[in-house]
Amino acid sequence: MNSQSSTGSESTVDDMLKAIMQLLDAIKEMLRPLQPIQSLEERVTVLEEKVLEEEADVKQLVGRLEARSALVEEV
């Protein structure tokens, strides 16, 4: 009798695991359309970082030009 209840609980656990896996599969399918959005967000982040780097380079160049301009005015 004890072995029967053990087998019964094993099948219950198996059934619960199968149900959980089905729910996870359903969630995965619902999230699939969001993957392109995540990809776009990653690209935008990379582009924002590049823009910030370019802005820093431009500021540095402007600073150099202003310093040269000041030297030329002194001469």
N, CA, C and O atoms as a GROMACS GRO file, in nm:
protein
  300
    1MET      N    1   0.082  -0.118   0.000
    1MET     CA    2   0.000   0.000   0.000
    1MET      C    3   0.087   0.126   0.000
    1MET      O    4   0.056   0.225  -0.066
    2ASN      N    5   0.194   0.119   0.074
    2ASN     CA    6   0.284   0.231   0.079
    2ASN      C    7   0.347   0.258  -0.058
    2ASN      O    8   0.367   0.374  -0.096
    3SER      N    9   0.379   0.152  -0.132
    3SER     CA   10   0.437   0.169  -0.265
    3SER      C   11   0.337   0.231  -0.360
    3SER      O   12   0.375   0.306  -0.450
    4GLN      N   13   0.209   0.202  -0.342
    4GLN     CA   14   0.107   0.263  -0.428
    4GLN      C   15   0.097   0.413  -0.404
    4GLN      O   16   0.086   0.491  -0.499
    5SER      N   17   0.100   0.453  -0.279
    5SER     CA   18   0.090   0.596  -0.252
    5SER      C   19   0.216   0.668  -0.301
    5SER      O   20   0.209   0.784  -0.342
    6SER      N   21   0.330   0.600  -0.296
    6SER     CA   22   0.453   0.658  -0.346
    6SER      C   23   0.442   0.678  -0.497
    6SER      O   24   0.480   0.783  -0.549
    7THR      N   25   0.392   0.579  -0.567
    7THR     CA   26   0.376   0.589  -0.711
    7THR      C   27   0.275   0.697  -0.746
    7THR      O   28   0.294   0.771  -0.843
    8GLY      N   29   0.168   0.706  -0.669
    8GLY     CA   30   0.067   0.808  -0.693
    8GLY      C   31   0.122   0.947  -0.676
    8GLY      O   32   0.090   1.037  -0.754
    9SER      N   33   0.205   0.967  -0.575
    9SER     CA   34   0.261   1.100  -0.552
    9SER      C   35   0.365   1.134  -0.658
    9SER      O   36   0.381   1.250  -0.695
   10GLU      N   37   0.436   1.031  -0.708
   10GLU     CA   38   0.532   1.055  -0.815
   10GLU      C   39   0.462   1.103  -0.941
   10GLU      O   40   0.510   1.195  -1.008
   11SER      N   41   0.350   1.042  -0.973
   11SER     CA   42   0.278   1.084  -1.093
   11SER      C   43   0.220   1.224  -1.074
   11SER      O   44   0.212   1.302  -1.169
   12THR      N   45   0.179   1.255  -0.952
   12THR     CA   46   0.130   1.390  -0.923
   12THR      C   47   0.241   1.493  -0.943
   12THR      O   48   0.219   1.599  -1.001
   13VAL      N   49   0.360   1.460  -0.893
   13VAL     CA   50   0.474   1.550  -0.910
   13VAL      C   51   0.507   1.562  -1.058
   13VAL      O   52   0.534   1.672  -1.107
   14ASP      N   53   0.506   1.452  -1.130
   14ASP     CA   54   0.533   1.455  -1.274
   14ASP      C   55   0.431   1.541  -1.346
   14ASP      O   56   0.465   1.620  -1.435
   15ASP      N   57   0.305   1.526  -1.308
   15ASP     CA   58   0.199   1.606  -1.371
   15ASP      C   59   0.219   1.755  -1.342
   15ASP      O   60   0.200   1.839  -1.429
   16MET      N   61   0.258   1.785  -1.218
   16MET     CA   62   0.282   1.925  -1.182
   16MET      C   63   0.400   1.981  -1.261
   16MET      O   64   0.396   2.095  -1.307
   17LEU      N   65   0.506   1.902  -1.275
   17LEU     CA   66   0.622   1.947  -1.352
   17LEU      C   67   0.586   1.970  -1.498
   17LEU      O   68   0.630   2.066  -1.559
   18LYS      N   69   0.505   1.881  -1.554
   18LYS     CA   70   0.461   1.897  -1.693
   18LYS      C   71   0.379   2.025  -1.708
   18LYS      O   72   0.396   2.099  -1.805
   19ALA      N   73   0.291   2.052  -1.611
   19ALA     CA   74   0.208   2.173  -1.616
   19ALA      C   75   0.297   2.298  -1.606
   19ALA      O   76   0.274   2.396  -1.676
   20ILE      N   77   0.396   2.293  -1.519
   20ILE     CA   78   0.488   2.406  -1.505
   20ILE      C   79   0.563   2.428  -1.635
   20ILE      O   80   0.578   2.542  -1.679
   21MET      N   81   0.611   2.322  -1.696
   21MET     CA   82   0.684   2.333  -1.822
   21MET      C   83   0.594   2.392  -1.931
   21MET      O   84   0.640   2.473  -2.012
   22GLN      N   85   0.467   2.352  -1.934
   22GLN     CA   86   0.375   2.407  -2.032
   22GLN      C   87   0.354   2.557  -2.009
   22GLN      O   88   0.349   2.635  -2.104
   23LEU      N   89   0.343   2.596  -1.883
   23LEU     CA   90   0.328   2.738  -1.852
   23LEU      C   91   0.453   2.816  -1.894
   23LEU      O   92   0.443   2.925  -1.949
   24LEU      N   93   0.570   2.759  -1.868
   24LEU     CA   94   0.694   2.826  -1.908
   24LEU      C   95   0.702   2.838  -2.060
   24LEU      O   96   0.747   2.941  -2.111
   25ASP      N   97   0.661   2.736  -2.131
   25ASP     CA   98   0.659   2.742  -2.277
   25ASP      C   99   0.564   2.851  -2.326
   25ASP      O  100   0.595   2.925  -2.419
   26ALA      N  101   0.448   2.862  -2.261
   26ALA     CA  102   0.351   2.964  -2.300
   26ALA      C  103   0.407   3.104  -2.273
   26ALA      O  104   0.390   3.195  -2.355
   27ILE      N  105   0.474   3.121  -2.160
   27ILE     CA  106   0.536   3.251  -2.128
   27ILE      C  107   0.644   3.283  -2.230
   27ILE      O  108   0.656   3.397  -2.275
   28LYS      N  109   0.722   3.183  -2.264
   28LYS     CA  110   0.829   3.202  -2.364
   28LYS      C  111   0.771   3.249  -2.497
   28LYS      O  112   0.827   3.337  -2.561
   29GLU      N  113   0.660   3.191  -2.537
   29GLU     CA  114   0.595   3.232  -2.662
   29GLU      C  115   0.542   3.374  -2.653
   29GLU      O  116   0.547   3.449  -2.751
   30MET      N  117   0.491   3.412  -2.536
   30MET     CA  118   0.440   3.548  -2.520
   30MET      C  119   0.554   3.650  -2.523
   30MET      O  120   0.535   3.763  -2.569
   31LEU      N  121   0.671   3.611  -2.476
   31LEU     CA  122   0.785   3.702  -2.473
   31LEU      C  123   0.857   3.713  -2.607
   31LEU      O  124   0.932   3.808  -2.630
   32ARG      N  125   0.834   3.618  -2.695
   32ARG     CA  126   0.903   3.616  -2.824
   32ARG      C  127   0.889   3.748  -2.901
   32ARG      O  128   0.989   3.796  -2.955
   33PRO      N  129   0.770   3.809  -2.908
   33PRO     CA  130   0.759   3.937  -2.982
   33PRO      C  131   0.840   4.050  -2.919
   33PRO      O  132   0.870   4.148  -2.986
   34LEU      N  133   0.876   4.037  -2.792
   34LEU     CA  134   0.952   4.142  -2.726
   34LEU      C  135   1.101   4.136  -2.756
   34LEU      O  136   1.173   4.233  -2.729
   35GLN      N  137   1.149   4.027  -2.810
   35GLN     CA  138   1.292   4.013  -2.838
   35GLN      C  139   1.343   4.120  -2.934
   35GLN      O  140   1.450   4.176  -2.909
   36PRO      N  141   1.273   4.152  -3.042
   36PRO     CA  142   1.322   4.260  -3.128
   36PRO      C  143   1.331   4.394  -3.055
   36PRO      O  144   1.420   4.474  -3.082
   37ILE      N  145   1.239   4.419  -2.963
   37ILE     CA  146   1.241   4.543  -2.887
   37ILE      C  147   1.366   4.548  -2.802
   37ILE      O  148   1.432   4.652  -2.793
   38GLN      N  149   1.400   4.437  -2.739
   38GLN     CA  150   1.520   4.432  -2.656
   38GLN      C  151   1.643   4.456  -2.742
   38GLN      O  152   1.736   4.526  -2.701
   39SER      N  153   1.644   4.398  -2.861
   39SER     CA  154   1.756   4.417  -2.952
   39SER      C  155   1.769   4.564  -2.990
   39SER      O  156   1.879   4.618  -2.994
   40LEU      N  157   1.657   4.628  -3.018
   40LEU     CA  158   1.659   4.771  -3.052
   40LEU      C  159   1.708   4.855  -2.935
   40LEU      O  160   1.783   4.951  -2.953
   41GLU      N  161   1.664   4.820  -2.814
   41GLU     CA  162   1.709   4.895  -2.697
   41GLU      C  163   1.860   4.883  -2.680
   41GLU      O  164   1.927   4.980  -2.646
   42GLU      N  165   1.913   4.764  -2.705
   42GLU     CA  166   2.057   4.745  -2.695
   42GLU      C  167   2.130   4.829  -2.800
   42GLU      O  168   2.233   4.889  -2.770
   43ARG      N  169   2.076   4.833  -2.921
   43ARG     CA  170   2.138   4.914  -3.026
   43ARG      C  171   2.134   5.062  -2.993
   43ARG      O  172   2.232   5.134  -3.014
   44VAL      N  173   2.021   5.108  -2.940
   44VAL     CA  174   2.008   5.248  -2.903
   44VAL      C  175   2.110   5.282  -2.794
   44VAL      O  176   2.172   5.388  -2.797
   45THR      N  177   2.126   5.192  -2.698
   45THR     CA  178   2.224   5.216  -2.591
   45THR      C  179   2.364   5.228  -2.648
   45THR      O  180   2.439   5.317  -2.608
   46VAL      N  181   2.400   5.141  -2.741
   46VAL     CA  182   2.532   5.148  -2.804
   46VAL      C  183   2.549   5.280  -2.879
   46VAL      O  184   2.653   5.344  -2.871
   47LEU      N  185   2.446   5.319  -2.953
   47LEU     CA  186   2.452   5.445  -3.027
   47LEU      C  187   2.464   5.565  -2.933
   47LEU      O  188   2.539   5.658  -2.961
   48GLU      N  189   2.390   5.562  -2.822
   48GLU     CA  190   2.400   5.671  -2.725
   48GLU      C  191   2.543   5.682  -2.670
   48GLU      O  192   2.596   5.792  -2.654
   49GLU      N  193   2.603   5.568  -2.642
   49GLU     CA  194   2.741   5.567  -2.592
   49GLU      C  195   2.836   5.626  -2.696
   49GLU      O  196   2.927   5.702  -2.662
   50LYS      N  197   2.816   5.589  -2.822
   50LYS     CA  198   2.902   5.641  -2.929
   50LYS      C  199   2.884   5.792  -2.944
   50LYS      O  200   2.981   5.864  -2.965
   51VAL      N  201   2.760   5.840  -2.933
   51VAL     CA  202   2.734   5.984  -2.943
   51VAL      C  203   2.805   6.057  -2.830
   51VAL      O  204   2.866   6.162  -2.851
   52LEU      N  205   2.798   6.003  -2.710
   52LEU     CA  206   2.866   6.066  -2.597
   52LEU      C  207   3.017   6.070  -2.618
   52LEU      O  208   3.082   6.169  -2.585
   53GLU      N  209   3.073   5.963  -2.674
   53GLU     CA  210   3.216   5.959  -2.703
   53GLU      C  211   3.252   6.065  -2.808
   53GLU      O  212   3.353   6.134  -2.795
   54GLU      N  213   3.169   6.075  -2.911
   54GLU     CA  214   3.194   6.174  -3.017
   54GLU      C  215   3.184   6.316  -2.962
   54GLU      O  216   3.264   6.403  -2.997
   55GLU      N  217   3.086   6.340  -2.875
   55GLU     CA  218   3.072   6.472  -2.814
   55GLU      C  219   3.196   6.507  -2.733
   55GLU      O  220   3.243   6.621  -2.736
   56ALA      N  221   3.248   6.411  -2.660
   56ALA     CA  222   3.369   6.435  -2.581
   56ALA      C  223   3.487   6.467  -2.673
   56ALA      O  224   3.568   6.556  -2.644
   57ASP      N  225   3.497   6.394  -2.785
   57ASP     CA  226   3.605   6.421  -2.881
   57ASP      C  227   3.591   6.561  -2.940
   57ASP      O  228   3.691   6.631  -2.956
   58VAL      N  229   3.469   6.600  -2.974
   58VAL     CA  230   3.445   6.733  -3.031
   58VAL      C  231   3.482   6.841  -2.930
   58VAL      O  232   3.546   6.940  -2.965
   59LYS      N  233   3.442   6.824  -2.805
   59LYS     CA  234   3.476   6.922  -2.702
   59LYS      C  235   3.628   6.934  -2.686
   59LYS      O  236   3.681   7.044  -2.669
   60GLN      N  237   3.695   6.821  -2.693
   60GLN     CA  238   3.841   6.823  -2.682
   60GLN      C  239   3.903   6.897  -2.800
   60GLN      O  240   3.995   6.976  -2.781
   61LEU      N  241   3.853   6.872  -2.921
   61LEU     CA  242   3.904   6.942  -3.039
   61LEU      C  243   3.877   7.092  -3.032
   61LEU      O  244   3.962   7.173  -3.068
   62VAL      N  245   3.758   7.127  -2.987
   62VAL     CA  246   3.723   7.269  -2.974
   62VAL      C  247   3.817   7.335  -2.874
   62VAL      O  248   3.863   7.447  -2.896
   63GLY      N  249   3.844   7.268  -2.765
   63GLY     CA  250   3.937   7.322  -2.666
   63GLY      C  251   4.075   7.345  -2.724
   63GLY      O  252   4.139   7.447  -2.696
   64ARG      N  253   4.120   7.252  -2.805
   64ARG     CA  254   4.252   7.268  -2.869
   64ARG      C  255   4.251   7.384  -2.967
   64ARG      O  256   4.345   7.464  -2.972
   65LEU      N  257   4.144   7.394  -3.045
   65LEU     CA  258   4.135   7.505  -3.142
   65LEU      C  259   4.130   7.640  -3.071
   65LEU      O  260   4.193   7.736  -3.115
   66GLU      N  261   4.056   7.646  -2.963
   66GLU     CA  262   4.049   7.772  -2.888
   66GLU      C  263   4.185   7.807  -2.830
   66GLU      O  264   4.225   7.924  -2.829
   67ALA      N  265   4.258   7.706  -2.781
   67ALA     CA  266   4.392   7.733  -2.727
   67ALA      C  267   4.486   7.783  -2.838
   67ALA      O  268   4.564   7.876  -2.816
   68ARG      N  269   4.478   7.723  -2.956
   68ARG     CA  270   4.561   7.768  -3.068
   68ARG      C  271   4.521   7.908  -3.111
   68ARG      O  272   4.607   7.991  -3.141
   69SER      N  273   4.391   7.934  -3.112
   69SER     CA  274   4.342   8.066  -3.151
   69SER      C  275   4.394   8.172  -3.055
   69SER      O  276   4.431   8.282  -3.096
   70ALA      N  277   4.396   8.137  -2.926
   70ALA     CA  278   4.447   8.232  -2.827
   70ALA      C  279   4.595   8.258  -2.849
   70ALA      O  280   4.641   8.370  -2.831
   71LEU      N  281   4.671   8.156  -2.887
   71LEU     CA  282   4.813   8.172  -2.912
   71LEU      C  283   4.837   8.261  -3.035
   71LEU      O  284   4.928   8.344  -3.036
   72VAL      N  285   4.756   8.241  -3.137
   72VAL     CA  286   4.771   8.321  -3.260
   72VAL      C  287   4.738   8.466  -3.232
   72VAL      O  288   4.806   8.555  -3.284
   73GLU      N  289   4.638   8.493  -3.151
   73GLU     CA  290   4.600   8.631  -3.118
   73GLU      C  291   4.711   8.702  -3.041
   73GLU      O  292   4.731   8.822  -3.056
   74GLU      N  293   4.783   8.627  -2.959
   74GLU     CA  294   4.891   8.686  -2.880
   74GLU      C  295   5.008   8.728  -2.970
   74GLU      O  296   5.079   8.823  -2.940
   75VAL      N  297   5.028   8.656  -3.080
   75VAL     CA  298   5.143   8.684  -3.167
   75VAL      C  299   5.113   8.798  -3.256
   75VAL      O  300   5.197   8.837  -3.337
   0.00000   0.00000   0.00000
